[in-house]
Amino acid sequence: MDQQATTELQNHRAFLEGQHDFQAEIETILSSETIGVILETVMLATGTRFAAVARVTDDRWVACRTVDEINFGLQAGDEINIRSTFCRMVRNTSERIVFEDVNTDEVYAGHPIAQAFGIVSYASIPIFRSDETFFGTLCAIDTEPRNLRHPRVLAMLKMFADVIGRSLETEERLEAQEQLVDHEKEMGKLQEEFLAVLGHDLRNPIAALKAGLRQLVRHPEPEKLAVLLPLMTQSVHRMQELTENMMLHAKARLGGGIRAEIIPNAPLADAIRHVVEEVRAASPNHRVELTMSFDETISSDAHRIGQAVSNMLANAVQHGAEEHPIHVIAKDVESGVQISVANRGDPIPDGLRSALFKPFNRGIHAKGAGLGLGLHIAASIAKAHNGQLDVSCVDGVTTFSMSIPKLT
């Protein structure tokens, strides 16, 4: 292999450091025992000392699996310029290219590609999937003359290329089926956890509501009413929040996501005020401070944004320290409106922040954190407005900020 080809190969070796864009196909071929046996058999039957399966596109040549006994230096994931390969012609014509000795071959004698890689004998056989789409090539190469044009050798190479094409689809179907089974198992576990947590979280507010009703029946005095009604209201609010989140998530799964019905000049400020008042009534032990400095109306789905803020507040009430106020701030920013909810309490570990907005994620506070849907739904509502939900933890203050861009 000449210096240019070596440099080219080294430049593409970086693909091995991370995820290759053909990673799934490479891994399928590397894990196939059938393809491994085929490459070994090709070398044994032809006497060649290099064999490979390559993925070939209009502008790419990528090694998926190689057996190299002549130190070409090509490994799975390596890529060389498609213009420096015979496989480009194989793809364009769907015909094999085979020569036994480049020095005496009528067509390929002195060919620059053969000279660049030191190739003397060569076979490249097209690989097609069952739907007749081109996948790549089966290659057999040597730096010495080999008997590659014998009819039995050519028939064998053609048969192996066909087997590889069929086995690729078999392996991919098996992998897809295994992934489906794993996904179904994971969903089953999530559903079991969902039902268990829902039952647990509904049981507590229902029990509290029933206890309050019993107390009012026994002691209907105004003083007792003043004490019990806020507690009962909190229980009802909690049950409503749980069921609304559950139904919204179910609807989103069936309909492909949470959708926002954008209304011009929607009363967003009123929606936020209403949510804050609800939480104040339901959670009297927490002080919620509201600051708003943006246009009273904005093109949005005010009801959905209010629901997102409600979920953010519920999270702050759940995890915030009672002795410190929860701050709700809605303000104009350059891109639109930003609504943030901040509470003081235990910080969220860095490793958990990336999973906070996934459904059924209950973080480190699983004992009383509910279904793990609130933040997921808030993030989905922000996304439905082409916005996003972010979290930060600074000096003991956790802040969830929802950014809603201005819609024209």
Number of C-alpha atoms within 10 A of each C-alpha: 14 10 10 11 16 16 12 14 18 16 13 15 17 14 17 13 8 8 11 15 10 14 16 12 16 20 14 19 23 17 13 15 9 15 23 17 10 20 22 17 16 22 20 11 14 20 17 26 20 23 25 27 31 28 23 22 16 10 9 16 23 24 21 25 27 23 20 18 13 12 10 17 13 22 18 22 26 23 23 21 15 17 14 15 17 17 29 21 15 20 20 11 11 15 13 21 17 21 23 20 21 23 16 13 15 10 9 17 15 13 13 13 15 21 14 16 18 17 20 22 23 27 23 27 26 26 29 20 18 13 8 9 10 19 18 27 27 26 25 26 29 25 18 16 19 17 15 23 15 11 9 10 15 17 12 16 26 18 13 21 25 18 17 24 24 16 19 21 14 13 16 15 12 12 13 12 12 12 12 12 12 12 12 12 12 12 12 12 11 15 13 12 14 19 12 12 20 17 12 15 19 18 13 14 20 16 12 17 20 14 14 20 17 12 14 16 10 9 12 12 10 10 9 13 15 10 11 19 17 16 19 20 18 22 23 18 17 22 19 13 17 19 13 14 22 18 11 15 20 14 14 15 11 10 10 9 17 21 16 19 13 16 13 13 14 17 18 23 18 15 19 25 15 14 20 20 13 15 21 17 17 20 21 13 12 19 16 22 14 15 12 15 12 16 14 12 15 22 19 23 22 23 18 23 24 22 21 26 27 24 22 25 27 20 19 25 20 15 18 21 15 17 11 13 18 23 19 24 17 23 15 17 15 8 12 15 20 20 22 21 24 24 25 22 18 13 14 18 11 9 8 13 14 11 13 21 22 16 17 20 20 21 15 11 11 12 11 13 19 24 23 22 24 33 27 22 26 27 24 24 27 23 19 21 22 14 19 18 22 15 17 14 19 9 8 12 16 21 21 23 23 26 24 26 21 17 13 5
